[in-house]
Amino acid sequence: MKSKIASLLFTALLTAGGTSALAQVRVENAWVRSTVPAQQATGAFMRLVSPADASLVAVASPSAANVEIHESSMQDGVMRMRAVPRVALRANQALDLKPGGHHVMLMGLRAPLNAGERVPITLTFEDAKGKRSTVEVSAAVRPLTSMPDKHGH
């Protein structure tokens, strides 16, 4: 009996210890821009730090019908956004999802997002071997005029 319990504990420890480094992706300063009545989309922003090379490959939220990873770029003097399938994270290098760069778009909002509320967001990461891991975030809703300072606050 003791050996069976020891075996089960050992298996549990291996399973817990064998999780990908992706489970350790840090998400810092996650926030979402508030909306006005009838607005159907808004952006979510945050800093990601991974201990190993990985990619952000999917994002979801119950607050929106559709959530995509977007990239903003200047084309012919006009700022344009487009969905991208993934964003690479380099080991131990912060990646800022920010206005005017890579960010998350929440589209088909189910309700207006008001300053002071929180929005649940699930981020899916993939390592070099194709193993996926998720991180749950509770992003603060900030006023429309809110822009983070140089420290992301």
N, C-alpha and C positions, 0 to 999 in steps of 0.2 A: 504494500500500500504506500509506504513512504517513498519507494523508488518511482511509483507512478506519479505521485504528487510532485516529486522533485523533477521528473521528466516534463510534466505539464508546466511547472514554473520556468524551467529552462527554455522550453519552447516559447512561452510567453515573453521571456526576456529577449530571446533572439528576435522574435517578431517586432518587439518594441525597439530594440537596438538596431534592427536591420532596416529601419525606415530610411528612406532616401534623405540626403541632405536638403532636399527640397522642402521637407517639413520644417526646416529651420529658416526659410526665407522670412526675413523681417519686413514687416509693412509698417511704415512710420507716417505720421501726420496725414492720415486718410481723411479727405473731406470732399463734399459734394456742393456744387453751387446751387443755391436756392432757386426757386422758380416763381413765376407770376401766374395768376389764374389762366387756365387753358394752355399753358406752355407744355409741350409734349416731350421735350428732350432737355437734358442738361449734362454737364461733364462731372466726372469724378477724378480726383487727383491724389497722388500719394508718392512716397519714396519706397523703392524696393531694394533690398540688399540680400543677395544670395551668397552663401559660403562656397558655392560651386557654380560652374557655368550651367545655365538653364535658360528656359524661355517661358514667358507668360504666354499661354496659348488660348485661354478662354476666361471669360468673366460672366457672372450671372448675378441677378438680384431680383427678389420678389417684388421690388418697387417698380420694375419696368418690364414691358413685354419683350424687349430686345436689348441686349447689352453687347457692345462691340469694343474692341481695341481700335483706337484711331490714331492717325498720324496727321499732324498739321504741317504744311509746308507752303512756302511762298512760290507762286508760279505766275509769271508775267505781272508781277506787282500786286497779285491778289492772293490772300491767304485762303488755302483750300484744305479740306479735310477728306481723308479716305480711310476706309476700314483696312486693317492689316491682319493677317492670320496669326502673327506672333511678334513678340518683341524679345530680343536677346538680352539676357542678363549675364554679365561677366562676373566671375568669382570676385567677391569682396569689393565690387565697385557699385556705388549707389546709382540707381536709375530713377530719375525723377519723372513721374507721369505728371505733366504740368500743362497749364494753358499755353497754347502756341507750339506744343511739341506732342510727344506721345501722351495719350490720355485715354480714359474710359468714357464712352458715351452711353448714357441711359436713355433709351428711346421708348416711346409708347408708355409714358409714365402713368401709373395707375391712380395717382393722386398728386396734388401739388406738394412740393417739398419746401417746408418752412424752416427758417433759421432756428437752430436749437434742437431740431429733430435729429434722428440718427437713421442711416440707411444701411441695411445689411448687404454686404457684397461678398461673393465667393470668387476667389482668384484660383485659377488652375495653372500649375506650372508643370513643365516637362523637362526631365534631365536628358543628358546626351544619349542615354540608352533607351529613351522613349517612355520611361516610367513617369506616371503622373501623380501629382499630389495637390491637395487643395489647402487654401488658407482662408479662414472666415474673418471678415473685417466688419467693424461697425463704424462707418464713416460719419463724421459730424457734418450737418448741413450748415453752411455759412451763407451770410447775406450775399446778394448779387454783386455788390460792390467789393466784396472781400477778395483780397489778393494776398497770398502768403508773403511773409518777409523772406530775407535771404536764408533763413534757417528753416523755412517751410511752415512757420506758425501763422 
